[in-house]
């Protein structure tokens, strides 16, 4: 899956940033520049992909 940063701006000017295809917390680093440009964050919702990838990475570390 390709990595995508999607920015949605509502008619009222509120911006929402969605990331797709990033493993675990990698999405935060990838979208950091967009969040800084848009201003203060008002909320954050993690997708199932965020937790699934983080769990897989942790399992690999524990198995080593």
PDB file of N, CA, C and O in Angstrom:
ATOM      1  N   UNK A   1       0.841  -1.182   0.000  1.00  0.00           N
ATOM      2  CA  UNK A   1       0.000   0.000   0.000  1.00  0.00           C
ATOM      3  C   UNK A   1       0.882   1.240   0.000  1.00  0.00           C
ATOM      4  O   UNK A   1       1.879   1.301   0.719  1.00  0.00           O
ATOM      5  N   UNK A   2       0.512   2.224  -0.806  1.00  0.00           N
ATOM      6  CA  UNK A   2       1.283   3.459  -0.838  1.00  0.00           C
ATOM      7  C   UNK A   2       0.944   4.316   0.381  1.00  0.00           C
ATOM      8  O   UNK A   2      -0.112   4.158   0.994  1.00  0.00           O
ATOM      9  N   UNK A   3       1.845   5.213   0.714  1.00  0.00           N
ATOM     10  CA  UNK A   3       1.653   6.098   1.855  1.00  0.00           C
ATOM     11  C   UNK A   3       1.005   7.379   1.366  1.00  0.00           C
ATOM     12  O   UNK A   3       1.439   7.980   0.383  1.00  0.00           O
ATOM     13  N   UNK A   4      -0.060   7.793   2.084  1.00  0.00           N
ATOM     14  CA  UNK A   4      -0.851   8.953   1.677  1.00  0.00           C
ATOM     15  C   UNK A   4      -1.122   9.835   2.888  1.00  0.00           C
ATOM     16  O   UNK A   4      -1.435   9.343   3.972  1.00  0.00           O
ATOM     17  N   UNK A   5      -0.996  11.149   2.689  1.00  0.00           N
ATOM     18  CA  UNK A   5      -1.440  12.118   3.679  1.00  0.00           C
ATOM     19  C   UNK A   5      -2.576  12.888   3.023  1.00  0.00           C
ATOM     20  O   UNK A   5      -2.376  13.568   2.016  1.00  0.00           O
ATOM     21  N   UNK A   6      -3.767  12.778   3.599  1.00  0.00           N
ATOM     22  CA  UNK A   6      -4.961  13.403   3.043  1.00  0.00           C
ATOM     23  C   UNK A   6      -5.375  14.555   3.952  1.00  0.00           C
ATOM     24  O   UNK A   6      -5.504  14.379   5.163  1.00  0.00           O
ATOM     25  N   UNK A   7      -5.584  15.736   3.366  1.00  0.00           N
ATOM     26  CA  UNK A   7      -5.998  16.918   4.120  1.00  0.00           C
ATOM     27  C   UNK A   7      -7.381  17.327   3.627  1.00  0.00           C
ATOM     28  O   UNK A   7      -7.573  17.595   2.441  1.00  0.00           O
ATOM     29  N   UNK A   8      -8.337  17.373   4.545  1.00  0.00           N
ATOM     30  CA  UNK A   8      -9.705  17.749   4.209  1.00  0.00           C
ATOM     31  C   UNK A   8     -10.016  19.060   4.930  1.00  0.00           C
ATOM     32  O   UNK A   8      -9.855  19.167   6.145  1.00  0.00           O
ATOM     33  N   UNK A   9     -10.466  20.058   4.158  1.00  0.00           N
ATOM     34  CA  UNK A   9     -10.832  21.353   4.731  1.00  0.00           C
ATOM     35  C   UNK A   9     -12.336  21.527   4.593  1.00  0.00           C
ATOM     36  O   UNK A   9     -12.877  21.477   3.488  1.00  0.00           O
ATOM     37  N   UNK A  10     -13.008  21.732   5.722  1.00  0.00           N
ATOM     38  CA  UNK A  10     -14.462  21.900   5.721  1.00  0.00           C
ATOM     39  C   UNK A  10     -14.824  23.312   5.258  1.00  0.00           C
ATOM     40  O   UNK A  10     -13.959  24.187   5.212  1.00  0.00           O
ATOM     41  N   UNK A  11     -16.078  23.539   4.922  1.00  0.00           N
ATOM     42  CA  UNK A  11     -16.515  24.888   4.522  1.00  0.00           C
ATOM     43  C   UNK A  11     -16.260  25.939   5.614  1.00  0.00           C
ATOM     44  O   UNK A  11     -16.093  27.122   5.314  1.00  0.00           O
ATOM     45  N   UNK A  12     -16.230  25.506   6.866  1.00  0.00           N
ATOM     46  CA  UNK A  12     -15.974  26.450   7.966  1.00  0.00           C
ATOM     47  C   UNK A  12     -14.487  26.709   8.173  1.00  0.00           C
ATOM     48  O   UNK A  12     -14.112  27.536   9.004  1.00  0.00           O
ATOM     49  N   UNK A  13     -13.634  26.008   7.422  1.00  0.00           N
ATOM     50  CA  UNK A  13     -12.189  26.222   7.517  1.00  0.00           C
ATOM     51  C   UNK A  13     -11.461  25.245   8.420  1.00  0.00           C
ATOM     52  O   UNK A  13     -10.240  25.330   8.553  1.00  0.00           O
ATOM     53  N   UNK A  14     -12.174  24.323   9.041  1.00  0.00           N
ATOM     54  CA  UNK A  14     -11.546  23.319   9.903  1.00  0.00           C
ATOM     55  C   UNK A  14     -10.854  22.274   9.039  1.00  0.00           C
ATOM     56  O   UNK A  14     -11.459  21.729   8.115  1.00  0.00           O
ATOM     57  N   UNK A  15      -9.593  21.994   9.334  1.00  0.00           N
ATOM     58  CA  UNK A  15      -8.821  21.025   8.559  1.00  0.00           C
ATOM     59  C   UNK A  15      -8.687  19.716   9.320  1.00  0.00           C
ATOM     60  O   UNK A  15      -8.503  19.701  10.537  1.00  0.00           O
ATOM     61  N   UNK A  16      -8.783  18.613   8.576  1.00  0.00           N
ATOM     62  CA  UNK A  16      -8.592  17.281   9.132  1.00  0.00           C
ATOM     63  C   UNK A  16      -7.498  16.588   8.323  1.00  0.00           C
ATOM     64  O   UNK A  16      -7.513  16.606   7.092  1.00  0.00           O
ATOM     65  N   UNK A  17      -6.555  15.980   9.030  1.00  0.00           N
ATOM     66  CA  UNK A  17      -5.443  15.285   8.378  1.00  0.00           C
ATOM     67  C   UNK A  17      -5.615  13.792   8.609  1.00  0.00           C
ATOM     68  O   UNK A  17      -5.747  13.346   9.748  1.00  0.00           O
ATOM     69  N   UNK A  18      -5.614  13.016   7.519  1.00  0.00           N
ATOM     70  CA  UNK A  18      -5.704  11.554   7.593  1.00  0.00           C
ATOM     71  C   UNK A  18      -4.441  10.983   6.963  1.00  0.00           C
ATOM     72  O   UNK A  18      -4.001  11.446   5.911  1.00  0.00           O
ATOM     73  N   UNK A  19      -3.866   9.987   7.605  1.00  0.00           N
ATOM     74  CA  UNK A  19      -2.719   9.295   7.018  1.00  0.00           C
ATOM     75  C   UNK A  19      -3.113   7.854   6.735  1.00  0.00           C
ATOM     76  O   UNK A  19      -3.893   7.253   7.473  1.00  0.00           O
ATOM     77  N   UNK A  20      -2.569   7.314   5.667  1.00  0.00           N
ATOM     78  CA  UNK A  20      -2.865   5.927   5.289  1.00  0.00           C
ATOM     79  C   UNK A  20      -1.581   5.256   4.833  1.00  0.00           C
ATOM     80  O   UNK A  20      -0.766   5.867   4.141  1.00  0.00           O
ATOM     81  N   UNK A  21      -1.403   4.010   5.217  1.00  0.00           N
ATOM     82  CA  UNK A  21      -0.264   3.230   4.768  1.00  0.00           C
ATOM     83  C   UNK A  21       0.984   3.377   5.621  1.00  0.00           C
ATOM     84  O   UNK A  21       2.053   2.911   5.227  1.00  0.00           O
ATOM     85  N   UNK A  22       0.875   4.012   6.778  1.00  0.00           N
ATOM     86  CA  UNK A  22       2.025   4.200   7.659  1.00  0.00           C
ATOM     87  C   UNK A  22       1.979   3.187   8.795  1.00  0.00           C
ATOM     88  O   UNK A  22       0.900   2.835   9.273  1.00  0.00           O
ATOM     89  N   UNK A  23       3.143   2.720   9.227  1.00  0.00           N
ATOM     90  CA  UNK A  23       3.229   1.721  10.297  1.00  0.00           C
ATOM     91  C   UNK A  23       3.335   2.413  11.653  1.00  0.00           C
ATOM     92  O   UNK A  23       4.210   3.252  11.864  1.00  0.00           O
ATOM     93  N   UNK A  24       2.443   2.057  12.565  1.00  0.00           N
ATOM     94  CA  UNK A  24       2.496   2.574  13.926  1.00  0.00           C
ATOM     95  C   UNK A  24       2.580   4.089  13.989  1.00  0.00           C
ATOM     96  O   UNK A  24       1.829   4.790  13.310  1.00  0.00           O
ATOM     97  N   UNK A  25       3.496   4.591  14.806  1.00  0.00           N
ATOM     98  CA  UNK A  25       3.665   6.029  15.009  1.00  0.00           C
ATOM     99  C   UNK A  25       4.334   6.754  13.860  1.00  0.00           C
ATOM    100  O   UNK A  25       4.504   7.972  13.917  1.00  0.00           O
ATOM    101  N   UNK A  26       4.714   6.038  12.828  1.00  0.00           N
ATOM    102  CA  UNK A  26       5.340   6.638  11.653  1.00  0.00           C
ATOM    103  C   UNK A  26       4.427   7.715  11.053  1.00  0.00           C
ATOM    104  O   UNK A  26       4.914   8.680  10.465  1.00  0.00           O
ATOM    105  N   UNK A  27       3.124   7.556  11.197  1.00  0.00           N
ATOM    106  CA  UNK A  27       2.168   8.529  10.648  1.00  0.00           C
ATOM    107  C   UNK A  27       2.333   9.895  11.299  1.00  0.00           C
ATOM    108  O   UNK A  27       2.207  10.919  10.627  1.00  0.00           O
ATOM    109  N   UNK A  28       2.610   9.922  12.584  1.00  0.00           N
ATOM    110  CA  UNK A  28       2.788  11.203  13.288  1.00  0.00           C
ATOM    111  C   UNK A  28       3.975  11.974  12.736  1.00  0.00           C
ATOM    112  O   UNK A  28       3.889  13.182  12.516  1.00  0.00           O
ATOM    113  N   UNK A  29       5.072  11.285  12.515  1.00  0.00           N
ATOM    114  CA  UNK A  29       6.271  11.938  11.979  1.00  0.00           C
ATOM    115  C   UNK A  29       6.028  12.424  10.551  1.00  0.00           C
ATOM    116  O   UNK A  29       6.467  13.514  10.182  1.00  0.00           O
ATOM    117  N   UNK A  30       5.341  11.633   9.759  1.00  0.00           N
ATOM    118  CA  UNK A  30       5.087  11.982   8.367  1.00  0.00           C
ATOM    119  C   UNK A  30       4.179  13.197   8.231  1.00  0.00           C
ATOM    120  O   UNK A  30       4.358  13.994   7.310  1.00  0.00           O
ATOM    121  N   UNK A  31       3.215  13.354   9.121  1.00  0.00           N
ATOM    122  CA  UNK A  31       2.259  14.457   9.012  1.00  0.00           C
ATOM    123  C   UNK A  31       2.630  15.656   9.886  1.00  0.00           C
ATOM    124  O   UNK A  31       1.897  16.644   9.926  1.00  0.00           O
ATOM    125  N   UNK A  32       3.736  15.576  10.569  1.00  0.00           N
ATOM    126  CA  UNK A  32       4.153  16.641  11.490  1.00  0.00           C
ATOM    127  C   UNK A  32       4.240  18.004  10.796  1.00  0.00           C
ATOM    128  O   UNK A  32       3.776  19.003  11.345  1.00  0.00           O
ATOM    129  N   UNK A  33       4.824  18.055   9.607  1.00  0.00           N
ATOM    130  CA  UNK A  33       4.980  19.327   8.914  1.00  0.00           C
ATOM    131  C   UNK A  33       3.630  19.939   8.541  1.00  0.00           C
ATOM    132  O   UNK A  33       3.485  21.161   8.535  1.00  0.00           O
ATOM    133  N   UNK A  34       2.648  19.103   8.233  1.00  0.00           N
ATOM    134  CA  UNK A  34       1.312  19.600   7.890  1.00  0.00           C
ATOM    135  C   UNK A  34       0.644  20.173   9.128  1.00  0.00           C
ATOM    136  O   UNK A  34       0.055  21.252   9.074  1.00  0.00           O
ATOM    137  N   UNK A  35       0.730  19.462  10.236  1.00  0.00           N
ATOM    138  CA  UNK A  35       0.128  19.929  11.484  1.00  0.00           C
ATOM    139  C   UNK A  35       0.748  21.249  11.921  1.00  0.00           C
ATOM    140  O   UNK A  35       0.036  22.138  12.388  1.00  0.00           O
ATOM    141  N   UNK A  36       2.051  21.389  11.780  1.00  0.00           N
ATOM    142  CA  UNK A  36       2.714  22.638  12.154  1.00  0.00           C
ATOM    143  C   UNK A  36       2.228  23.790  11.279  1.00  0.00           C
ATOM    144  O   UNK A  36       2.035  24.902  11.772  1.00  0.00           O
ATOM    145  N   UNK A  37       2.031  23.537  10.002  1.00  0.00           N
ATOM    146  CA  UNK A  37       1.568  24.575   9.085  1.00  0.00           C
ATOM    147  C   UNK A  37       0.121  24.978   9.370  1.00  0.00           C
ATOM    148  O   UNK A  37      -0.244  26.141   9.198  1.00  0.00           O
ATOM    149  N   UNK A  38      -0.704  24.021   9.804  1.00  0.00           N
ATOM    150  CA  UNK A  38      -2.116  24.296  10.043  1.00  0.00           C
ATOM    151  C   UNK A  38      -2.381  24.945  11.394  1.00  0.00           C
ATOM    152  O   UNK A  38      -3.398  25.618  11.562  1.00  0.00           O
ATOM    153  N   UNK A  39      -1.499  24.760  12.347  1.00  0.00           N
ATOM    154  CA  UNK A  39      -1.701  25.350  13.673  1.00  0.00           C
ATOM    155  C   UNK A  39      -1.930  24.296  14.733  1.00  0.00           C
ATOM    156  O   UNK A  39      -1.551  23.137  14.567  1.00  0.00           O
ATOM    157  N   UNK A  40      -2.550  24.703  15.818  1.00  0.00           N
ATOM    158  CA  UNK A  40      -2.739  23.836  16.975  1.00  0.00           C
ATOM    159  C   UNK A  40      -3.706  22.690  16.689  1.00  0.00           C
ATOM    160  O   UNK A  40      -4.754  22.880  16.072  1.00  0.00           O
ATOM    161  N   UNK A  41      -3.335  21.511  17.146  1.00  0.00           N
ATOM    162  CA  UNK A  41      -4.173  20.320  17.004  1.00  0.00           C
ATOM    163  C   UNK A  41      -5.296  20.374  18.039  1.00  0.00           C
ATOM    164  O   UNK A  41      -5.064  20.705  19.202  1.00  0.00           O
ATOM    165  N   UNK A  42      -6.500  20.050  17.610  1.00  0.00           N
ATOM    166  CA  UNK A  42      -7.641  20.053  18.532  1.00  0.00           C
ATOM    167  C   UNK A  42      -8.055  18.653  18.953  1.00  0.00           C
ATOM    168  O   UNK A  42      -8.827  18.499  19.900  1.00  0.00           O
ATOM    169  N   UNK A  43      -7.560  17.636  18.269  1.00  0.00           N
ATOM    170  CA  UNK A  43      -7.903  16.269  18.624  1.00  0.00           C
ATOM    171  C   UNK A  43      -7.111  15.282  17.799  1.00  0.00           C
ATOM    172  O   UNK A  43      -6.474  15.649  16.811  1.00  0.00           O
ATOM    173  N   UNK A  44      -7.154  14.028  18.209  1.00  0.00           N
ATOM    174  CA  UNK A  44      -6.431  12.979  17.499  1.00  0.00           C
ATOM    175  C   UNK A  44      -7.187  11.673  17.650  1.00  0.00           C
ATOM    176  O   UNK A  44      -7.559  11.287  18.758  1.00  0.00           O
ATOM    177  N   UNK A  45      -7.415  10.993  16.534  1.00  0.00           N
ATOM    178  CA  UNK A  45      -8.060   9.677  16.528  1.00  0.00           C
ATOM    179  C   UNK A  45      -7.144   8.702  15.805  1.00  0.00           C
ATOM    180  O   UNK A  45      -6.738   8.948  14.669  1.00  0.00           O
ATOM    181  N   UNK A  46      -6.825   7.618  16.451  1.00  0.00           N
ATOM    182  CA  UNK A  46      -5.970   6.598  15.848  1.00  0.00           C
ATOM    183  C   UNK A  46      -6.846   5.557  15.152  1.00  0.00           C
ATOM    184  O   UNK A  46      -7.919   5.199  15.637  1.00  0.00           O
ATOM    185  N   UNK A  47      -6.367   5.084  14.014  1.00  0.00           N
ATOM    186  CA  UNK A  47      -7.081   4.053  13.275  1.00  0.00           C
ATOM    187  C   UNK A  47      -6.637   2.672  13.744  1.00  0.00           C
ATOM    188  O   UNK A  47      -5.659   2.547  14.481  1.00  0.00           O
ATOM    189  N   UNK A  48      -7.344   1.655  13.325  1.00  0.00           N
ATOM    190  CA  UNK A  48      -6.959   0.282  13.637  1.00  0.00           C
ATOM    191  C   UNK A  48      -5.593  -0.057  13.071  1.00  0.00           C
ATOM    192  O   UNK A  48      -4.857  -0.851  13.656  1.00  0.00           O
ATOM    193  N   UNK A  49      -5.246   0.543  11.927  1.00  0.00           N
ATOM    194  CA  UNK A  49      -3.945   0.320  11.301  1.00  0.00           C
ATOM    195  C   UNK A  49      -2.808   0.754  12.229  1.00  0.00           C
ATOM    196  O   UNK A  49      -1.773   0.091  12.296  1.00  0.00           O
ATOM    197  N   UNK A  50      -2.996   1.850  12.936  1.00  0.00           N
ATOM    198  CA  UNK A  50      -1.982   2.335  13.870  1.00  0.00           C
ATOM    199  C   UNK A  50      -1.690   1.281  14.932  1.00  0.00           C
ATOM    200  O   UNK A  50      -0.528   0.961  15.184  1.00  0.00           O
ATOM    201  N   UNK A  51      -2.712   0.749  15.544  1.00  0.00           N
ATOM    202  CA  UNK A  51      -2.534  -0.235  16.615  1.00  0.00           C
ATOM    203  C   UNK A  51      -2.078  -1.589  16.088  1.00  0.00           C
ATOM    204  O   UNK A  51      -1.277  -2.261  16.737  1.00  0.00           O
ATOM    205  N   UNK A  52      -2.564  -1.995  14.943  1.00  0.00           N
ATOM    206  CA  UNK A  52      -2.180  -3.276  14.372  1.00  0.00           C
ATOM    207  C   UNK A  52      -0.690  -3.290  14.051  1.00  0.00           C
ATOM    208  O   UNK A  52       0.012  -4.243  14.389  1.00  0.00           O
ATOM    209  N   UNK A  53      -0.219  -2.261  13.414  1.00  0.00           N
ATOM    210  CA  UNK A  53       1.194  -2.188  13.047  1.00  0.00           C
ATOM    211  C   UNK A  53       2.074  -2.103  14.298  1.00  0.00           C
ATOM    212  O   UNK A  53       3.121  -2.747  14.362  1.00  0.00           O
ATOM    213  N   UNK A  54       1.659  -1.318  15.285  1.00  0.00           N
ATOM    214  CA  UNK A  54       2.442  -1.187  16.507  1.00  0.00           C
ATOM    215  C   UNK A  54       2.552  -2.528  17.217  1.00  0.00           C
ATOM    216  O   UNK A  54       3.612  -2.854  17.750  1.00  0.00           O
ATOM    217  N   UNK A  55       1.480  -3.310  17.234  1.00  0.00           N
ATOM    218  CA  UNK A  55       1.481  -4.619  17.874  1.00  0.00           C
ATOM    219  C   UNK A  55       2.424  -5.566  17.141  1.00  0.00           C
ATOM    220  O   UNK A  55       3.159  -6.313  17.786  1.00  0.00           O
ATOM    221  N   UNK A  56       2.423  -5.553  15.814  1.00  0.00           N
ATOM    222  CA  UNK A  56       3.304  -6.416  15.047  1.00  0.00           C
ATOM    223  C   UNK A  56       4.763  -6.075  15.295  1.00  0.00           C
ATOM    224  O   UNK A  56       5.588  -6.981  15.423  1.00  0.00           O
ATOM    225  N   UNK A  57       5.105  -4.795  15.367  1.00  0.00           N
ATOM    226  CA  UNK A  57       6.481  -4.391  15.619  1.00  0.00           C
ATOM    227  C   UNK A  57       6.925  -4.838  17.004  1.00  0.00           C
ATOM    228  O   UNK A  57       8.056  -5.296  17.172  1.00  0.00           O
ATOM    229  N   UNK A  58       6.046  -4.711  18.004  1.00  0.00           N
ATOM    230  CA  UNK A  58       6.375  -5.109  19.360  1.00  0.00           C
ATOM    231  C   UNK A  58       6.606  -6.620  19.431  1.00  0.00           C
ATOM    232  O   UNK A  58       7.521  -7.067  20.123  1.00  0.00           O
ATOM    233  N   UNK A  59       5.803  -7.400  18.737  1.00  0.00           N
ATOM    234  CA  UNK A  59       5.953  -8.847  18.735  1.00  0.00           C
ATOM    235  C   UNK A  59       7.294  -9.261  18.133  1.00  0.00           C
ATOM    236  O   UNK A  59       7.923 -10.207  18.607  1.00  0.00           O
ATOM    237  N   UNK A  60       7.727  -8.565  17.106  1.00  0.00           N
ATOM    238  CA  UNK A  60       9.025  -8.877  16.502  1.00  0.00           C
ATOM    239  C   UNK A  60      10.161  -8.600  17.480  1.00  0.00           C
ATOM    240  O   UNK A  60      11.115  -9.375  17.556  1.00  0.00           O
ATOM    241  N   UNK A  61      10.068  -7.503  18.227  1.00  0.00           N
ATOM    242  CA  UNK A  61      11.118  -7.162  19.198  1.00  0.00           C
ATOM    243  C   UNK A  61      11.181  -8.168  20.336  1.00  0.00           C
ATOM    244  O   UNK A  61      12.264  -8.537  20.791  1.00  0.00           O
ATOM    245  N   UNK A  62       9.996  -8.617  20.801  1.00  0.00           N
ATOM    246  CA  UNK A  62       9.942  -9.563  21.907  1.00  0.00           C
ATOM    247  C   UNK A  62      10.492 -10.922  21.502  1.00  0.00           C
ATOM    248  O   UNK A  62      11.050 -11.637  22.334  1.00  0.00           O
ATOM    249  N   UNK A  63      10.341 -11.285  20.238  1.00  0.00           N
ATOM    250  CA  UNK A  63      10.797 -12.581  19.760  1.00  0.00           C
ATOM    251  C   UNK A  63      12.303 -12.647  19.556  1.00  0.00           C
ATOM    252  O   UNK A  63      12.859 -13.737  19.421  1.00  0.00           O
ATOM    253  N   UNK A  64      12.968 -11.502  19.531  1.00  0.00           N
ATOM    254  CA  UNK A  64      14.417 -11.469  19.278  1.00  0.00           C
ATOM    255  C   UNK A  64      15.231 -11.916  20.450  1.00  0.00           C
ATOM    256  O   UNK A  64      16.459 -11.938  20.377  1.00  0.00           O
TER     257      UNK A  64
END
